[in-house]
Amino acid sequence: MTRKISLYLLAAFFCFAGVMHFVNPSLFFKAVPSYLPEPMALVLISGFFEVLGAIGVLVPRTRKAAGIGLIALLIAVFPANIHMALHPQQFSEIPLYVLYLRLPLQLLLIYWVKRASG
């Protein structure tokens, strides 16, 4: 896959994911571990930065910084993925195997962002 195609797919992925934080915040709200404050604010903030990162990787001047930001975001939201895997009863609409696949998927997403954004 060429780098340009990879960047467009990456941007589309994060833009879609970020917009979904605003379209269906309740799903993301449930994923925020209870020990974190202001879960709705965290959902909206992470959605905003996913969209911002998606736009940023498409702009050559901001690509590297946006990639670093997306990697930091992926690391920051990893506790939500762990929470979802440990509390599958709260996410009955999502198959159990998907909840567990999300964990290694974070590593693949980090790798993809790093490769695509340079």
N, CA, C and O atoms as CSV, one atom per row, in Angstrom:
chain,resi,resn,atom,element,x,y,z
A,1,MET,N,N,0.853,-1.173,0.000
A,1,MET,CA,C,0.000,0.000,0.000
A,1,MET,C,C,0.902,1.239,0.000
A,1,MET,O,O,1.846,1.333,0.783
A,2,THR,N,N,0.604,2.155,-0.860
A,2,THR,CA,C,1.435,3.352,-0.905
A,2,THR,C,C,1.181,4.204,0.337
A,2,THR,O,O,0.154,4.087,1.005
A,3,ARG,N,N,2.134,5.045,0.611
A,3,ARG,CA,C,2.024,5.890,1.804
A,3,ARG,C,C,0.830,6.830,1.703
A,3,ARG,O,O,0.151,7.084,2.698
A,4,LYS,N,N,0.573,7.345,0.504
A,4,LYS,CA,C,-0.537,8.275,0.325
A,4,LYS,C,C,-1.873,7.590,0.614
A,4,LYS,O,O,-2.729,8.158,1.294
A,5,ILE,N,N,-2.050,6.388,0.106
A,5,ILE,CA,C,-3.284,5.636,0.369
A,5,ILE,C,C,-3.394,5.333,1.854
A,5,ILE,O,O,-4.465,5.457,2.448
A,6,SER,N,N,-2.272,4.934,2.448
A,6,SER,CA,C,-2.256,4.629,3.877
A,6,SER,C,C,-2.659,5.850,4.698
A,6,SER,O,O,-3.416,5.730,5.661
A,7,LEU,N,N,-2.158,7.013,4.324
A,7,LEU,CA,C,-2.505,8.245,5.041
A,7,LEU,C,C,-3.987,8.565,4.917
A,7,LEU,O,O,-4.625,8.951,5.896
A,8,TYR,N,N,-4.539,8.407,3.714
A,8,TYR,CA,C,-5.966,8.690,3.521
A,8,TYR,C,C,-6.833,7.704,4.302
A,8,TYR,O,O,-7.834,8.099,4.900
A,9,LEU,N,N,-6.460,6.440,4.300
A,9,LEU,CA,C,-7.219,5.449,5.069
A,9,LEU,C,C,-7.107,5.721,6.573
A,9,LEU,O,O,-8.090,5.618,7.306
A,10,LEU,N,N,-5.919,6.063,7.013
A,10,LEU,CA,C,-5.700,6.392,8.419
A,10,LEU,C,C,-6.545,7.604,8.819
A,10,LEU,O,O,-7.199,7.596,9.862
A,11,ALA,N,N,-6.526,8.624,7.997
A,11,ALA,CA,C,-7.316,9.826,8.284
A,11,ALA,C,C,-8.802,9.497,8.308
A,11,ALA,O,O,-9.527,9.972,9.182
A,12,ALA,N,N,-9.258,8.694,7.366
A,12,ALA,CA,C,-10.676,8.322,7.327
A,12,ALA,C,C,-11.056,7.531,8.571
A,12,ALA,O,O,-12.116,7.757,9.154
A,13,PHE,N,N,-10.197,6.608,8.979
A,13,PHE,CA,C,-10.447,5.796,10.166
A,13,PHE,C,C,-10.599,6.676,11.404
A,13,PHE,O,O,-11.574,6.548,12.144
A,14,PHE,N,N,-9.638,7.566,11.627
A,14,PHE,CA,C,-9.678,8.385,12.838
A,14,PHE,C,C,-10.762,9.453,12.771
A,14,PHE,O,O,-11.349,9.809,13.793
A,15,CYS,N,N,-11.026,9.960,11.589
A,15,CYS,CA,C,-12.105,10.939,11.456
A,15,CYS,C,C,-13.446,10.276,11.789
A,15,CYS,O,O,-14.251,10.835,12.533
A,16,PHE,N,N,-13.679,9.087,11.235
A,16,PHE,CA,C,-14.913,8.367,11.523
A,16,PHE,C,C,-15.025,8.066,13.016
A,16,PHE,O,O,-16.064,8.306,13.630
A,17,ALA,N,N,-13.944,7.537,13.593
A,17,ALA,CA,C,-13.960,7.202,15.017
A,17,ALA,C,C,-14.215,8.443,15.863
A,17,ALA,O,O,-14.990,8.396,16.818
A,18,GLY,N,N,-13.576,9.539,15.520
A,18,GLY,CA,C,-13.759,10.775,16.283
A,18,GLY,C,C,-15.172,11.319,16.183
A,18,GLY,O,O,-15.748,11.746,17.183
A,19,VAL,N,N,-15.726,11.306,14.992
A,19,VAL,CA,C,-17.098,11.786,14.805
A,19,VAL,C,C,-18.074,10.915,15.589
A,19,VAL,O,O,-19.048,11.419,16.147
A,20,MET,N,N,-17.817,9.619,15.631
A,20,MET,CA,C,-18.704,8.712,16.370
A,20,MET,C,C,-18.743,9.045,17.865
A,20,MET,O,O,-19.734,8.752,18.535
A,21,HIS,N,N,-17.686,9.649,18.390
A,21,HIS,CA,C,-17.698,10.079,19.792
A,21,HIS,C,C,-18.784,11.116,20.044
A,21,HIS,O,O,-19.304,11.224,21.155
A,22,PHE,N,N,-19.121,11.872,19.013
A,22,PHE,CA,C,-20.158,12.902,19.134
A,22,PHE,C,C,-21.533,12.372,18.723
A,22,PHE,O,O,-22.553,12.811,19.254
A,23,VAL,N,N,-21.559,11.428,17.780
A,23,VAL,CA,C,-22.823,10.858,17.300
A,23,VAL,C,C,-23.400,9.874,18.311
A,23,VAL,O,O,-24.606,9.873,18.558
A,24,ASN,N,N,-22.544,9.037,18.896
A,24,ASN,CA,C,-22.988,8.012,19.840
A,24,ASN,C,C,-22.095,8.031,21.084
A,24,ASN,O,O,-21.389,7.059,21.352
A,25,PRO,N,N,-22.120,9.121,21.837
A,25,PRO,CA,C,-21.210,9.224,22.984
A,25,PRO,C,C,-21.495,8.212,24.091
A,25,PRO,O,O,-20.603,7.902,24.882
A,26,SER,N,N,-22.715,7.693,24.163
A,26,SER,CA,C,-23.044,6.777,25.259
A,26,SER,C,C,-22.205,5.502,25.203
A,26,SER,O,O,-21.830,4.970,26.249
A,27,LEU,N,N,-21.905,5.005,24.010
A,27,LEU,CA,C,-21.072,3.803,23.905
A,27,LEU,C,C,-19.677,4.076,24.462
A,27,LEU,O,O,-19.126,3.263,25.203
A,28,PHE,N,N,-19.121,5.211,24.103
A,28,PHE,CA,C,-17.785,5.565,24.565
A,28,PHE,C,C,-17.794,5.922,26.053
A,28,PHE,O,O,-16.836,5.637,26.772
A,29,PHE,N,N,-18.877,6.542,26.503
A,29,PHE,CA,C,-19.031,6.899,27.914
A,29,PHE,C,C,-18.905,5.662,28.791
A,29,PHE,O,O,-18.225,5.688,29.817
A,30,LYS,N,N,-19.563,4.576,28.385
A,30,LYS,CA,C,-19.510,3.330,29.156
A,30,LYS,C,C,-18.103,2.743,29.197
A,30,LYS,O,O,-17.765,2.006,30.123
A,31,ALA,N,N,-17.292,3.064,28.210
A,31,ALA,CA,C,-15.946,2.484,28.131
A,31,ALA,C,C,-14.953,3.170,29.059
A,31,ALA,O,O,-13.889,2.618,29.343
A,32,VAL,N,N,-15.283,4.357,29.531
A,32,VAL,CA,C,-14.361,5.093,30.405
A,32,VAL,C,C,-14.357,4.432,31.783
A,32,VAL,O,O,-15.404,4.311,32.420
A,33,PRO,N,N,-13.178,4.004,32.244
A,33,PRO,CA,C,-13.108,3.393,33.585
A,33,PRO,C,C,-13.631,4.344,34.658
A,33,PRO,O,O,-13.462,5.560,34.568
A,34,SER,N,N,-14.264,3.772,35.664
A,34,SER,CA,C,-14.921,4.577,36.705
A,34,SER,C,C,-13.941,5.415,37.522
A,34,SER,O,O,-14.348,6.402,38.135
A,35,TYR,N,N,-12.678,5.052,37.544
A,35,TYR,CA,C,-11.714,5.816,38.340
A,35,TYR,C,C,-11.269,7.115,37.643
A,35,TYR,O,O,-10.547,7.919,38.233
A,36,LEU,N,N,-11.698,7.315,36.394
A,36,LEU,CA,C,-11.353,8.548,35.691
A,36,LEU,C,C,-12.476,9.574,35.863
A,36,LEU,O,O,-13.654,9.221,35.802
A,37,PRO,N,N,-12.117,10.836,36.076
A,37,PRO,CA,C,-13.144,11.861,36.279
A,37,PRO,C,C,-13.753,12.330,34.956
A,37,PRO,O,O,-13.143,12.195,33.895
A,38,GLU,N,N,-14.954,12.878,35.036
A,38,GLU,CA,C,-15.616,13.514,33.905
A,38,GLU,C,C,-15.606,12.663,32.629
A,38,GLU,O,O,-15.040,13.075,31.617
A,39,PRO,N,N,-16.224,11.489,32.673
A,39,PRO,CA,C,-16.170,10.600,31.505
A,39,PRO,C,C,-16.715,11.215,30.217
A,39,PRO,O,O,-16.150,10.986,29.148
A,40,MET,N,N,-17.796,11.986,30.291
A,40,MET,CA,C,-18.328,12.571,29.055
A,40,MET,C,C,-17.355,13.577,28.462
A,40,MET,O,O,-17.194,13.640,27.244
A,41,ALA,N,N,-16.713,14.353,29.301
A,41,ALA,CA,C,-15.706,15.296,28.802
A,41,ALA,C,C,-14.552,14.543,28.145
A,41,ALA,O,O,-14.052,14.961,27.100
A,42,LEU,N,N,-14.128,13.434,28.754
A,42,LEU,CA,C,-13.049,12.633,28.172
A,42,LEU,C,C,-13.448,12.062,26.817
A,42,LEU,O,O,-12.635,12.014,25.894
A,43,VAL,N,N,-14.697,11.631,26.702
A,43,VAL,CA,C,-15.190,11.098,25.419
A,43,VAL,C,C,-15.137,12.183,24.348
A,43,VAL,O,O,-14.646,11.952,23.243
A,44,LEU,N,N,-15.637,13.348,24.677
A,44,LEU,CA,C,-15.684,14.426,23.691
A,44,LEU,C,C,-14.288,14.942,23.346
A,44,LEU,O,O,-14.002,15.249,22.188
A,45,ILE,N,N,-13.438,15.033,24.336
A,45,ILE,CA,C,-12.060,15.489,24.101
A,45,ILE,C,C,-11.324,14.490,23.215
A,45,ILE,O,O,-10.642,14.885,22.270
A,46,SER,N,N,-11.456,13.199,23.515
A,46,SER,CA,C,-10.755,12.207,22.696
A,46,SER,C,C,-11.304,12.192,21.269
A,46,SER,O,O,-10.541,12.028,20.317
A,47,GLY,N,N,-12.611,12.361,21.113
A,47,GLY,CA,C,-13.188,12.435,19.773
A,47,GLY,C,C,-12.660,13.632,19.003
A,47,GLY,O,O,-12.324,13.524,17.824
A,48,PHE,N,N,-12.588,14.771,19.674
A,48,PHE,CA,C,-12.052,15.982,19.044
A,48,PHE,C,C,-10.621,15.754,18.565
A,48,PHE,O,O,-10.274,16.121,17.443
A,49,PHE,N,N,-9.783,15.143,19.422
A,49,PHE,CA,C,-8.384,14.939,19.046
A,49,PHE,C,C,-8.213,13.848,17.995
A,49,PHE,O,O,-7.230,13.859,17.253
A,50,GLU,N,N,-9.150,12.906,17.919
A,50,GLU,CA,C,-9.094,11.937,16.823
A,50,GLU,C,C,-9.347,12.637,15.491
A,50,GLU,O,O,-8.638,12.394,14.514
A,51,VAL,N,N,-10.349,13.501,15.453
A,51,VAL,CA,C,-10.637,14.249,14.222
A,51,VAL,C,C,-9.471,15.184,13.890
A,51,VAL,O,O,-9.042,15.259,12.739
A,52,LEU,N,N,-8.965,15.889,14.886
A,52,LEU,CA,C,-7.839,16.790,14.673
A,52,LEU,C,C,-6.616,16.034,14.143
A,52,LEU,O,O,-5.942,16.499,13.224
A,53,GLY,N,N,-6.339,14.874,14.723
A,53,GLY,CA,C,-5.222,14.056,14.256
A,53,GLY,C,C,-5.430,13.560,12.837
A,53,GLY,O,O,-4.488,13.499,12.047
A,54,ALA,N,N,-6.673,13.203,12.516
A,54,ALA,CA,C,-6.993,12.744,11.169
A,54,ALA,C,C,-6.696,13.833,10.147
A,54,ALA,O,O,-6.134,13.566,9.085
A,55,ILE,N,N,-7.075,15.045,10.472
A,55,ILE,CA,C,-6.803,16.168,9.570
A,55,ILE,C,C,-5.297,16.444,9.526
A,55,ILE,O,O,-4.727,16.694,8.464
A,56,GLY,N,N,-4.676,16.393,10.690
A,56,GLY,CA,C,-3.254,16.705,10.787
A,56,GLY,C,C,-2.351,15.792,9.996
A,56,GLY,O,O,-1.350,16.249,9.444
A,57,VAL,N,N,-2.679,14.497,9.922
A,57,VAL,CA,C,-1.804,13.588,9.169
A,57,VAL,C,C,-1.883,13.829,7.667
A,57,VAL,O,O,-1.012,13.377,6.922
A,58,LEU,N,N,-2.908,14.530,7.216
A,58,LEU,CA,C,-3.040,14.823,5.782
A,58,LEU,C,C,-2.251,16.062,5.360
A,58,LEU,O,O,-2.028,16.288,4.171
A,59,VAL,N,N,-1.835,16.852,6.331
A,59,VAL,CA,C,-1.093,18.082,6.043
A,59,VAL,C,C,0.388,17.797,6.257
A,59,VAL,O,O,0.805,17.516,7.381
A,60,PRO,N,N,1.191,17.866,5.190
A,60,PRO,CA,C,2.607,17.509,5.334
A,60,PRO,C,C,3.328,18.224,6.477
A,60,PRO,O,O,4.156,17.622,7.161
A,61,ARG,N,N,3.020,19.493,6.683
A,61,ARG,CA,C,3.711,20.264,7.720
A,61,ARG,C,C,3.370,19.807,9.133
A,61,ARG,O,O,4.180,19.966,10.047
A,62,THR,N,N,2.174,19.238,9.322
A,62,THR,CA,C,1.743,18.818,10.658
A,62,THR,C,C,1.718,17.303,10.819
A,62,THR,O,O,1.372,16.799,11.888
A,63,ARG,N,N,2.077,16.579,9.775
A,63,ARG,CA,C,1.933,15.115,9.757
A,63,ARG,C,C,2.642,14.434,10.928
A,63,ARG,O,O,2.052,13.604,11.620
A,64,LYS,N,N,3.895,14.783,11.141
A,64,LYS,CA,C,4.656,14.103,12.197
A,64,LYS,C,C,4.072,14.407,13.578
A,64,LYS,O,O,3.912,13.500,14.395
A,65,ALA,N,N,3.758,15.666,13.841
A,65,ALA,CA,C,3.178,16.042,15.133
A,65,ALA,C,C,1.816,15.380,15.325
A,65,ALA,O,O,1.492,14.919,16.419
A,66,ALA,N,N,1.027,15.338,14.265
A,66,ALA,CA,C,-0.284,14.691,14.359
A,66,ALA,C,C,-0.123,13.203,14.635
A,66,ALA,O,O,-0.886,12.625,15.409
A,67,GLY,N,N,0.865,12.585,14.006
A,67,GLY,CA,C,1.125,11.160,14.256
A,67,GLY,C,C,1.507,10.914,15.707
A,67,GLY,O,O,1.026,9.968,16.331
A,68,ILE,N,N,2.369,11.763,16.240
A,68,ILE,CA,C,2.758,11.638,17.649
A,68,ILE,C,C,1.534,11.817,18.542
A,68,ILE,O,O,1.354,11.088,19.518
A,69,GLY,N,N,0.703,12.784,18.201
A,69,GLY,CA,C,-0.518,13.012,18.976
A,69,GLY,C,C,-1.469,11.824,18.925
A,69,GLY,O,O,-2.050,11.447,19.942
A,70,LEU,N,N,-1.630,11.236,17.746
A,70,LEU,CA,C,-2.517,10.065,17.638
A,70,LEU,C,C,-1.957,8.873,18.414
A,70,LEU,O,O,-2.710,8.128,19.041
A,71,ILE,N,N,-0.648,8.698,18.370
A,71,ILE,CA,C,-0.044,7.600,19.145
A,71,ILE,C,C,-0.262,7.843,20.637
A,71,ILE,O,O,-0.605,6.916,21.371
A,72,ALA,N,N,-0.069,9.069,21.087
A,72,ALA,CA,C,-0.316,9.389,22.498
A,72,ALA,C,C,-1.776,9.140,22.854
A,72,ALA,O,O,-2.076,8.635,23.936
A,73,LEU,N,N,-2.669,9.486,21.963
A,73,LEU,CA,C,-4.096,9.256,22.204
A,73,LEU,C,C,-4.404,7.768,22.285
A,73,LEU,O,O,-5.165,7.336,23.151
A,74,LEU,N,N,-3.818,6.986,21.388
A,74,LEU,CA,C,-4.047,5.533,21.422
A,74,LEU,C,C,-3.556,4.928,22.734
A,74,LEU,O,O,-4.185,4.021,23.279
A,75,ILE,N,N,-2.451,5.426,23.232
A,75,ILE,CA,C,-1.938,4.950,24.518
A,75,ILE,C,C,-2.865,5.410,25.649
A,75,ILE,O,O,-3.144,4.651,26.577
A,76,ALA,N,N,-3.334,6.648,25.562
A,76,ALA,CA,C,-4.186,7.195,26.624
A,76,ALA,C,C,-5.529,6.481,26.723
A,76,ALA,O,O,-6.075,6.344,27.817
A,77,VAL,N,N,-6.063,6.028,25.597
A,77,VAL,CA,C,-7.382,5.372,25.633
A,77,VAL,C,C,-7.277,3.865,25.856
A,77,VAL,O,O,-8.299,3.185,25.950
A,78,PHE,N,N,-6.077,3.343,25.941
A,78,PHE,CA,C,-5.914,1.900,26.148
A,78,PHE,C,C,-6.612,1.407,27.423
A,78,PHE,O,O,-7.181,0.316,27.401
A,79,PRO,N,N,-6.595,2.154,28.523
A,79,PRO,CA,C,-7.340,1.697,29.703
A,79,PRO,C,C,-8.834,1.478,29.421
A,79,PRO,O,O,-9.454,0.615,30.041
A,80,ALA,N,N,-9.407,2.235,28.511
A,80,ALA,CA,C,-10.815,2.022,28.149
A,80,ALA,C,C,-10.995,0.675,27.470
A,80,ALA,O,O,-11.987,-0.016,27.707
A,81,ASN,N,N,-10.042,0.299,26.627
A,81,ASN,CA,C,-10.120,-1.014,25.974
A,81,ASN,C,C,-9.986,-2.144,26.997
A,81,ASN,O,O,-10.677,-3.159,26.907
A,82,ILE,N,N,-9.105,-1.959,27.953
A,82,ILE,CA,C,-8.957,-2.963,29.013
A,82,ILE,C,C,-10.248,-3.041,29.821
A,82,ILE,O,O,-10.724,-4.133,30.134
A,83,HIS,N,N,-10.810,-1.892,30.155
A,83,HIS,CA,C,-12.066,-1.850,30.905
A,83,HIS,C,C,-13.164,-2.602,30.152
A,83,HIS,O,O,-13.923,-3.360,30.756
A,84,MET,N,N,-13.249,-2.399,28.856
A,84,MET,CA,C,-14.276,-3.077,28.065
A,84,MET,C,C,-14.073,-4.591,28.081
A,84,MET,O,O,-15.039,-5.346,28.197
A,85,ALA,N,N,-12.830,-5.033,27.967
A,85,ALA,CA,C,-12.551,-6.474,27.969
A,85,ALA,C,C,-12.832,-7.103,29.335
A,85,ALA,O,O,-13.248,-8.258,29.417
A,86,LEU,N,N,-12.605,-6.344,30.398
A,86,LEU,CA,C,-12.816,-6.870,31.749
A,86,LEU,C,C,-14.274,-6.792,32.206
A,86,LEU,O,O,-14.659,-7.449,33.174
A,87,HIS,N,N,-15.083,-5.991,31.511
A,87,HIS,CA,C,-16.494,-5.817,31.875
A,87,HIS,C,C,-17.394,-6.032,30.659
A,87,HIS,O,O,-18.149,-5.135,30.284
A,88,PRO,N,N,-17.322,-7.207,30.044
A,88,PRO,CA,C,-18.083,-7.439,28.807
A,88,PRO,C,C,-19.598,-7.336,28.988
A,88,PRO,O,O,-20.319,-7.072,28.026
A,89,GLN,N,N,-20.081,-7.541,30.204
A,89,GLN,CA,C,-21.520,-7.461,30.447
A,89,GLN,C,C,-22.057,-6.052,30.181
A,89,GLN,O,O,-23.241,-5.887,29.888
A,90,GLN,N,N,-21.205,-5.051,30.279
A,90,GLN,CA,C,-21.621,-3.681,30.001
A,90,GLN,C,C,-21.675,-3.376,28.504
A,90,GLN,O,O,-22.175,-2.330,28.090
A,91,PHE,N,N,-21.155,-4.304,27.700
A,91,PHE,CA,C,-21.062,-4.091,26.255
A,91,PHE,C,C,-21.630,-5.288,25.504
A,91,PHE,O,O,-21.004,-5.818,24.585
A,92,SER,N,N,-22.817,-5.702,25.908
A,92,SER,CA,C,-23.422,-6.910,25.338
A,92,SER,C,C,-23.674,-6.801,23.839
A,92,SER,O,O,-23.818,-7.814,23.154
A,93,GLU,N,N,-23.727,-5.564,23.328
A,93,GLU,CA,C,-23.937,-5.380,21.893
A,93,GLU,C,C,-22.676,-5.657,21.074
A,93,GLU,O,O,-22.732,-5.747,19.847
A,94,ILE,N,N,-21.541,-5.792,21.758
A,94,ILE,CA,C,-20.269,-6.060,21.089
A,94,ILE,C,C,-19.849,-7.494,21.406
A,94,ILE,O,O,-19.763,-7.862,22.577
A,95,PRO,N,N,-19.586,-8.309,20.380
A,95,PRO,CA,C,-19.149,-9.692,20.646
A,95,PRO,C,C,-17.886,-9.712,21.517
A,95,PRO,O,O,-17.004,-8.864,21.385
A,96,LEU,N,N,-17.829,-10.693,22.398
A,96,LEU,CA,C,-16.718,-10.800,23.345
A,96,LEU,C,C,-15.365,-10.842,22.638
A,96,LEU,O,O,-14.407,-10.216,23.093
A,97,TYR,N,N,-15.283,-11.574,21.529
A,97,TYR,CA,C,-13.998,-11.680,20.843
A,97,TYR,C,C,-13.540,-10.306,20.320
A,97,TYR,O,O,-12.339,-10.047,20.240
A,98,VAL,N,N,-14.478,-9.440,19.969
A,98,VAL,CA,C,-14.125,-8.096,19.499
A,98,VAL,C,C,-13.527,-7.282,20.647
A,98,VAL,O,O,-12.573,-6.528,20.456
A,99,LEU,N,N,-14.098,-7.443,21.834
A,99,LEU,CA,C,-13.560,-6.726,22.993
A,99,LEU,C,C,-12.114,-7.119,23.255
A,99,LEU,O,O,-11.302,-6.277,23.639
A,100,TYR,N,N,-11.784,-8.388,23.051
A,100,TYR,CA,C,-10.411,-8.841,23.268
A,100,TYR,C,C,-9.503,-8.509,22.086
A,100,TYR,O,O,-8.311,-8.265,22.275
A,101,LEU,N,N,-10.045,-8.498,20.883
A,101,LEU,CA,C,-9.241,-8.143,19.715
A,101,LEU,C,C,-8.826,-6.671,19.725
A,101,LEU,O,O,-7.818,-6.293,19.129
A,102,ARG,N,N,-9.611,-5.858,20.403
A,102,ARG,CA,C,-9.282,-4.436,20.484
A,102,ARG,C,C,-7.940,-4.206,21.178
A,102,ARG,O,O,-7.271,-3.210,20.905
A,103,LEU,N,N,-7.544,-5.100,22.060
A,103,LEU,CA,C,-6.302,-4.900,22.815
A,103,LEU,C,C,-5.069,-4.955,21.906
A,103,LEU,O,O,-4.296,-3.997,21.885
A,104,PRO,N,N,-4.859,-6.045,21.153
A,104,PRO,CA,C,-3.701,-6.028,20.243
A,104,PRO,C,C,-3.897,-5.083,19.058
A,104,PRO,O,O,-2.925,-4.645,18.444
A,105,LEU,N,N,-5.149,-4.772,18.739
A,105,LEU,CA,C,-5.405,-3.835,17.651
A,105,LEU,C,C,-4.788,-2.474,17.947
A,105,LEU,O,O,-4.348,-1.782,17.029
A,106,GLN,N,N,-4.751,-2.085,19.219
A,106,GLN,CA,C,-4.129,-0.807,19.580
A,106,GLN,C,C,-2.664,-0.781,19.136
A,106,GLN,O,O,-2.177,0.232,18.635
A,107,LEU,N,N,-1.970,-1.903,19.325
A,107,LEU,CA,C,-0.565,-1.959,18.909
A,107,LEU,C,C,-0.436,-1.836,17.397
A,107,LEU,O,O,0.465,-1.158,16.901
A,108,LEU,N,N,-1.326,-2.484,16.668
A,108,LEU,CA,C,-1.311,-2.377,15.212
A,108,LEU,C,C,-1.636,-0.957,14.753
A,108,LEU,O,O,-1.045,-0.459,13.795
A,109,LEU,N,N,-2.567,-0.315,15.431
A,109,LEU,CA,C,-2.896,1.069,15.089
A,109,LEU,C,C,-1.707,1.992,15.356
A,109,LEU,O,O,-1.418,2.886,14.559
A,110,ILE,N,N,-1.030,1.777,16.462
A,110,ILE,CA,C,0.161,2.577,16.771
A,110,ILE,C,C,1.213,2.390,15.681
A,110,ILE,O,O,1.815,3.356,15.215
A,111,TYR,N,N,1.424,1.152,15.286
A,111,TYR,CA,C,2.390,0.855,14.223
A,111,TYR,C,C,1.972,1.546,12.922
A,111,TYR,O,O,2.804,2.149,12.244
A,112,TRP,N,N,0.685,1.459,12.574
A,112,TRP,CA,C,0.170,2.070,11.352
A,112,TRP,C,C,0.385,3.596,11.379
A,112,TRP,O,O,0.859,4.175,10.401
A,113,VAL,N,N,0.040,4.225,12.481
A,113,VAL,CA,C,0.215,5.674,12.598
A,113,VAL,C,C,1.686,6.033,12.458
A,113,VAL,O,O,2.032,6.984,11.755
A,114,LYS,N,N,2.547,5.281,13.120
A,114,LYS,CA,C,3.983,5.566,13.061
A,114,LYS,C,C,4.505,5.448,11.645
A,114,LYS,O,O,5.233,6.322,11.176
A,115,ARG,N,N,4.141,4.372,10.958
A,115,ARG,CA,C,4.597,4.165,9.581
A,115,ARG,C,C,4.059,5.221,8.622
A,115,ARG,O,O,4.790,5.749,7.784
A,116,ALA,N,N,2.779,5.515,8.757
A,116,ALA,CA,C,2.149,6.428,7.807
A,116,ALA,C,C,2.556,7.884,8.027
A,116,ALA,O,O,2.680,8.651,7.072
A,117,SER,N,N,2.762,8.258,9.284
A,117,SER,CA,C,3.034,9.663,9.569
A,117,SER,C,C,4.524,9.989,9.601
A,117,SER,O,O,4.913,11.156,9.654
A,118,GLY,N,N,5.344,8.959,9.568
A,118,GLY,CA,C,6.782,9.178,9.538
A,118,GLY,C,C,7.333,9.507,10.886
A,118,GLY,O,O,8.538,9.720,11.025
